[in-house]
Amino acid sequence: MNLLNFIRGIYRFEIIGISPERFINIANRRWLNVFNLHCQGKRIFGCIAASEFYTLSDAAQKAGVQLVITNSIGLPFLIKNYRRRIGFILGFAMFCFTLWYLSLFVWFVETVNLPEQYAAEANEAVYDAGIRTGMLSSSIDGTLLEFELEEKLGQFDLIKVSQLGCNAQVYFSTSGTIESTVEQGEPCDVVASSGGEIVSIIAKKGTPLVKPGDVVYPGDILISGLFEGPEGPISMVHSYGEVTAITEHTFSTAIDYRQTVKEPTGRIVTVNRIIAFGMEIPLFSSVPKGNYSRTYEEFPLELFGFNLPITLRREYLHELCYVEHDVSREECLRQADEILEREVQKIDAIEVISTDSKVNETNGGIRVTRYVTFLEDITQKRKILFNKTE
């Protein structure tokens, strides 16, 4: 029995009489949906939707047979059997309401493409931003949360927050790309995103205006989407292709010898919370004021193997204090190298050709400048400017 028949309800009946064939023919002519006709010995049985049974009785009377209901199956009869059992009806209604209510919350938070070295800091920032188990799905504002996370986690170029059903996903990227403002198929030129010496050019559509060995500057047209005939422009296309060039980039950062850092005092405060339906309830303790780093453990509550929307969270708050101390030159160089390496990784280059660094002493610290030569694709699409002049 399919779902539709279960919802409508069906009668299983027996045909008693000397002319069951005449009855079946009359039912077919009246477009009555009699199904599952079968014989058990000399007895003939069939099924029909409950709403059509009384119409079928008229056909049986005309054919001179009798229909005897042997069974009734489906939701209408199930409800009828339980109509006096108020407790069952209320329990079923509460079950349906609970399922609907729980579907309003987020129960799974997933972080995608998150490097292990940033996991602790990023997970804490995600939790502080409110993306956590038990939060209301309707409270997720992707754009606002992305801006807040990018402010806290400067090491990532791109952070995307998405939510589908009871799942929330946070995507991290250390090499974010800027989406083109040129629509697919819209007439455009391919221009240089940065200056450099052309190594190769493949114009898949459009007219190439440069060749290997040419030096270009940011904004120069590499592949034109404008075809010109003897009497002027005749057509415009959505140009695209691949142009590689040798480019040079300069990165610089300053590090002071005297630095203020947060150091743990050794004092640890344990806070237990119950997280249920987006609410946090501290247990037997309050959150202290001050500067703390936080680690935590979560223990989802289960019932018969199913996760309940209630989580016990145990947080360990490590008290921090600000301390000023002197840093060695080697430590400053190490810190500068980490910062500059992250900046270099942001360049979506095909290959790093050469690297050179220069260290200068400043008033109270050092400045490290790194000169890097890349082989990179410098193509960037730009709408054709109709009023431009050469």
Phi and psi in degrees as a GROMACS rama.xvg file:
@    title "Ramachandran Plot"
@    xaxis  label "Phi"
@    yaxis  label "Psi"
@TYPE xy
-82.2952  174.49  ASN-2
-65.5949  -38.7104  LEU-3
-62.0189  -44.0435  LEU-4
-64.9098  -36.025  ASN-5
-64.2489  -41.3214  PHE-6
-68.2059  -40.2812  ILE-7
-74.8473  -32.0136  ARG-8
87.7128  138.086  GLY-9
-132.224  152.799  ILE-10
-107.251  133.84  TYR-11
-100.849  125.934  ARG-12
-132.184  162.021  PHE-13
-113.114  137.927  GLU-14
-95.3264  119.475  ILE-15
-117.264  122.289  ILE-16
156.666  178.42  GLY-17
-95.837  -7.85281  ILE-18
-133.831  63.2897  SER-19
-65.7141  -28.2396  PRO-20
-64.267  -40.8554  GLU-21
-63.4113  -37.7479  ARG-22
-63.4694  -43.0797  PHE-23
-65.4246  -40.1818  ILE-24
-63.6134  -42.1064  ASN-25
-63.4267  -41.157  ILE-26
-62.909  -39.7247  ALA-27
-66.369  -41.0794  ASN-28
-64.7025  -29.4072  ARG-29
-90.6538  9.04814  ARG-30
57.6271  38.5978  TRP-31
-89.767  129.843  LEU-32
-85.8762  78.4731  ASN-33
-87.6947  128.207  VAL-34
-136.557  170.703  PHE-35
56.6331  40.3152  ASN-36
-71.9426  131.538  LEU-37
-159.803  160.988  HIS-38
-109  141.279  CYS-39
-125.173  94.7358  GLN-40
70.2665  -121.247  GLY-41
-98.4592  4.91807  LYS-42
-99.1762  142.423  ARG-43
-116.275  130.632  ILE-44
-123.813  157.218  PHE-45
-157.421  174.965  GLY-46
-133.738  152.117  CYS-47
-155.753  154.252  ILE-48
-61.3087  141.354  ALA-49
-57.8138  -34.4767  ALA-50
-69.7421  -17.279  SER-51
-105.226  0.567486  GLU-52
-65.7435  -41.9956  PHE-53
-69.6705  -30.8119  TYR-54
-65.8279  -37.2678  THR-55
-66.824  -30.1567  LEU-56
-63.4089  -34.7221  SER-57
-63.6388  -41.3973  ASP-58
-64.6751  -36.4672  ALA-59
-66.7572  -39.5912  ALA-60
-64.5203  -39.2474  GLN-61
-68.398  -33.4218  LYS-62
-84.6097  -8.55228  ALA-63
78.747  29.5596  GLY-64
-120.129  169.479  VAL-65
-122.138  137.637  GLN-66
-106.036  126.211  LEU-67
-117.451  119.259  VAL-68
-72.2035  124.111  ILE-69
-102.279  -22.367  THR-70
-162.235  149.218  ASN-71
-126.91  127.917  SER-72
-130.594  143.326  ILE-73
131.276  173.455  GLY-74
-62.3237  -44.1304  LEU-75
-56.4578  -39.138  PRO-76
-75.5586  -31.1054  PHE-77
-64.8405  -43.1542  LEU-78
-64.9979  -39.9632  ILE-79
-62.8107  -38.9137  LYS-80
-67.6445  -28.8848  ASN-81
-105.165  9.77555  TYR-82
-64.9417  -23.7524  ARG-83
-93.9073  -5.18645  ARG-84
-97.663  82.1834  ARG-85
-60.5163  -36.852  ILE-86
-62.0639  -41.2746  GLY-87
-64.9688  -43.3281  PHE-88
-63.7702  -44.3564  ILE-89
-65.0055  -39.1425  LEU-90
-63.7067  -41.431  GLY-91
-65.1645  -41.5411  PHE-92
-63.0808  -41.4058  ALA-93
-65.6534  -37.1386  MET-94
-62.2212  -46.4726  PHE-95
-63.2343  -41.1286  CYS-96
-65.1788  -39.9282  PHE-97
-63.8058  -43.1001  THR-98
-59.9741  -44.4846  LEU-99
-63.8206  -42.8169  TRP-100
-66.1102  -42.0903  TYR-101
-66.1056  -28.5115  LEU-102
-68.963  -10.8949  SER-103
-80.3456  -8.20179  LEU-104
-112.995  162.461  PHE-105
-93.5301  127.196  VAL-106
-116.438  -9.28262  TRP-107
-134.936  125.037  PHE-108
-117.048  123.41  VAL-109
-120.831  132.869  GLU-110
-105.601  130.646  THR-111
-115.828  138.267  VAL-112
60.4891  38.6454  ASN-113
-98.9272  113.756  LEU-114
-60.9031  144.929  PRO-115
-62.2916  -33.3158  GLU-116
-69.8383  -18.9886  GLN-117
-106.025  3.45797  TYR-118
-60.8863  -48.0462  ALA-119
-62.311  -47.3657  ALA-120
-65.6909  -42.7917  GLU-121
-68.3468  -41.8866  ALA-122
-63.3748  -38.0072  ASN-123
-66.527  -39.8279  GLU-124
-66.1199  -39.0563  ALA-125
-62.9659  -43.0588  VAL-126
-65.3201  -44.7103  TYR-127
-64.122  -29.776  ASP-128
-73.5013  -9.88715  ALA-129
100.305  4.5141  GLY-130
-89.8989  95.5318  ILE-131
-150.692  166.754  ARG-132
-63.4126  130.963  THR-133
97.0896  -2.4352  GLY-134
-79.1867  153.086  MET-135
-67.6482  131.841  LEU-136
-61.3068  -35.8801  SER-137
-69.9746  -14.2983  SER-138
-85.8116  -3.33561  SER-139
-80.5683  112.266  ILE-140
-107.7  97.5501  ASP-141
-54.8155  -46.547  GLY-142
-63.1715  -44.5957  THR-143
-66.913  -42.4551  LEU-144
-67.5081  -37.6725  LEU-145
-61.8765  -42.7874  GLU-146
-63.7332  -42.5905  PHE-147
-64.9048  -41.9154  GLU-148
-69.6426  -38.1918  LEU-149
-66.2502  -30.1256  GLU-150
-68.1365  -37.1413  GLU-151
-82.4633  -32.7855  LYS-152
-115.307  79.3567  LEU-153
-69.3604  -14.8732  GLY-154
-75.4272  -10.3831  GLN-155
-104.474  137.322  PHE-156
-84.2805  -28.6672  ASP-157
-142.908  129.792  LEU-158
-131.702  125.333  ILE-159
-120.292  135.096  LYS-160
-116.643  124.996  VAL-161
-132.78  155.028  SER-162
-141.932  130.541  GLN-163
-138.457  114.972  LEU-164
62.8979  -125.283  GLY-165
-96.5351  13.02  CYS-166
-111.639  136.054  ASN-167
-119.664  137.33  ALA-168
-128.619  134.762  GLN-169
-118.267  118.227  VAL-170
-104.375  131.922  TYR-171
-114.183  143.118  PHE-172
-143.933  134.239  SER-173
-99.5588  6.53877  THR-174
-139.814  56.7002  SER-175
-62.8301  147.63  GLY-176
-115.49  148.348  THR-177
-91.4148  125.438  ILE-178
-67.7215  141.46  GLU-179
-70.2476  141.475  SER-180
-87.7862  0.158087  THR-181
-92.2907  124.211  VAL-182
-72.11  152.207  GLU-183
-61.9213  127.114  GLN-184
90.1014  -9.4638  GLY-185
-77.0681  135.558  GLU-186
-56.1686  132.166  PRO-187
-157.633  161.035  CYS-188
-102.236  158.793  ASP-189
-102.527  119.771  VAL-190
-117.385  167.388  VAL-191
-81.0317  126.528  ALA-192
-78.2811  -21.8288  SER-193
-153.854  163.971  SER-194
-81.9811  155.036  GLY-195
169.733  -175.72  GLY-196
-102.262  124.429  GLU-197
-65.5802  132.407  ILE-198
-103.752  -44.5407  VAL-199
-151.853  155.561  SER-200
-144.623  129.519  ILE-201
-126.477  107.945  ILE-202
-92.4855  103.426  ALA-203
-78.9546  -26.4231  LYS-204
-155.799  131.322  LYS-205
112.897  179.646  GLY-206
-107.007  118.162  THR-207
-69.7147  136.734  PRO-208
-112.892  -2.99855  LEU-209
-129.096  168.497  VAL-210
-140.208  163.79  LYS-211
-55.3675  135.225  PRO-212
101.429  -19.7581  GLY-213
-71.2812  146.846  ASP-214
-101.207  127.033  VAL-215
-121.026  162.836  VAL-216
-123.129  160.652  TYR-217
-54.2729  130.417  PRO-218
94.8393  -12.0779  GLY-219
-65.2586  142.524  ASP-220
-77.8507  125.954  ILE-221
-98.2213  -47.438  LEU-222
-129.181  119.78  ILE-223
-89.814  138.321  SER-224
-93.6126  9.31305  GLY-225
-110.927  116.919  LEU-226
-95.35  129.031  PHE-227
-113.234  131.112  GLU-228
-100.674  -174.664  GLY-229
-60.2976  -29.1519  PRO-230
-108.539  17.8207  GLU-231
119.269  -173.256  GLY-232
-61.5692  138.644  PRO-233
-119.308  -22.7383  ILE-234
-161.341  159.723  SER-235
-131.274  142.262  MET-236
-132.299  166.721  VAL-237
-87.3968  94.3195  HIS-238
-80.0124  149.536  SER-239
-160.701  161.953  TYR-240
172.035  -167.344  GLY-241
-126.204  127.462  GLU-242
-132.311  116.258  VAL-243
-104.363  145.938  THR-244
-148.672  156.657  ALA-245
-87.972  118.974  ILE-246
-121.346  154.97  THR-247
-121.572  132.656  GLU-248
-127.794  147.218  HIS-249
-119.393  129.688  THR-250
-123.764  140.398  PHE-251
-145.561  145.325  SER-252
-151.294  150.407  THR-253
-115.413  136.146  ALA-254
-126.586  130.977  ILE-255
-89.2841  148.673  ASP-256
-70.8498  -35.3942  TYR-257
-93.7036  115.805  ARG-258
-127.596  146.941  GLN-259
-104.869  121.207  THR-260
-128.711  161.449  VAL-261
-94.3465  129.033  LYS-262
-127.231  144.422  GLU-263
-70.207  140.815  PRO-264
-86.244  -13.3633  THR-265
100.174  -13.1515  GLY-266
-84.3155  129.101  ARG-267
-122.714  128.579  ILE-268
-111.68  128.58  VAL-269
-100.497  127.975  THR-270
-124.582  126.311  VAL-271
-103.167  137.949  ASN-272
-134.251  153.631  ARG-273
-109.792  126.146  ILE-274
-109.518  115.88  ILE-275
-145.334  127.879  ALA-276
54.987  40.1202  PHE-277
80.9489  0.575722  GLY-278
-108.021  145.717  MET-279
-112.771  125.205  GLU-280
-119.861  106.393  ILE-281
-65.4867  142.253  PRO-282
-108.402  114.093  LEU-283
60.2943  16.2717  PHE-284
-159.003  157.702  SER-285
-115.824  157.382  SER-286
-78.5792  121.358  VAL-287
-72.7175  157.375  PRO-288
-89.7589  154.579  LYS-289
125.777  -168.47  GLY-290
-99.17  123.861  ASN-291
-140.249  145.305  TYR-292
-97.2962  154.4  SER-293
-130.771  135.296  ARG-294
-124.994  156.375  THR-295
-153.03  162.252  TYR-296
-127.556  144.283  GLU-297
-122.39  138.759  GLU-298
-127.366  93.6729  PHE-299
-64.5742  137.643  PRO-300
-83.8199  138.417  LEU-301
-122.983  151.649  GLU-302
-138.415  113.724  LEU-303
56.3058  37.8491  PHE-304
86.2531  -1.04519  GLY-305
-107.106  137.591  PHE-306
-74.1892  126.948  ASN-307
-84.6487  155.996  LEU-308
-75.9068  36.8595  PRO-309
-132.985  130.988  ILE-310
-129.747  134.163  THR-311
-92.8836  122.141  LEU-312
-116.563  125.907  ARG-313
-111.487  114.571  ARG-314
-105.592  139.575  GLU-315
-113.545  110.438  TYR-316
-96.1792  115.764  LEU-317
-97.7369  113.886  HIS-318
-65.3734  138.18  GLU-319
-121.633  150.741  LEU-320
-134.388  153.294  CYS-321
-83.3832  128.725  TYR-322
-132.241  133.146  VAL-323
-98.054  133.74  GLU-324
-152.608  161.85  HIS-325
-86.7329  140.931  ASP-326
-112.255  139.335  VAL-327
-69.544  162.851  SER-328
-63.8356  -36.7679  ARG-329
-64.4802  -39.1734  GLU-330
-67.695  -38.375  GLU-331
-62.7567  -41.6248  CYS-332
-63.9384  -37.9222  LEU-333
-65.7087  -43.4799  ARG-334
-63.6111  -42.6458  GLN-335
-63.7108  -38.6208  ALA-336
-64.1009  -39.9725  ASP-337
-63.866  -43.2795  GLU-338
-64.2334  -46.7281  ILE-339
-68.1128  -34.0432  LEU-340
-64.7932  -37.8205  GLU-341
-65.3384  -37.8203  ARG-342
-67.0679  -38.8566  GLU-343
-65.4415  -39.2515  VAL-344
-65.4029  -21.2567  GLN-345
-70.5109  -21.2837  LYS-346
-78.1807  119.266  ILE-347
-81.9151  73.1852  ASP-348
-97.1544  155.098  ALA-349
-74.5089  -38.7197  ILE-350
-159.05  144.892  GLU-351
-92.922  117.23  VAL-352
-84.5362  -47.2657  ILE-353
-153.491  156.295  SER-354
-139.225  137.65  THR-355
-142.003  138.192  ASP-356
-122.652  151.499  SER-357
-135.8  132.974  LYS-358
-115.284  126.06  VAL-359
-120.616  140.874  ASN-360
-79.5693  137.067  GLU-361
-118.791  -178.696  THR-362
-74.759  90.16  ASN-363
98.6256  12.9208  GLY-364
-176.678  -156.996  GLY-365
-133.805  156.333  ILE-366
-123.083  125.702  ARG-367
-109.266  126.621  VAL-368
-117.371  130.321  THR-369
-117.929  129.496  ARG-370
-107.985  119.506  TYR-371
-123.967  133.157  VAL-372
-106.026  126.507  THR-373
-115.957  158.288  PHE-374
-109.248  114.244  LEU-375
-142.996  159.942  GLU-376
-82.8331  118.642  ASP-377
-105.652  18.8559  ILE-378
-75.5909  141.448  THR-379
-150.979  132.446  GLN-380
-84.8177  144.811  LYS-381
-145.235  135.914  ARG-382
-58.6277  145.938  LYS-383
-71.3562  129.004  ILE-384
-88.4667  107.057  LEU-385
-68.9394  -28.1022  PHE-386
-99.0033  14.9337  ASN-387
-75.6313  153.659  LYS-388
-119.847  141.548  THR-389
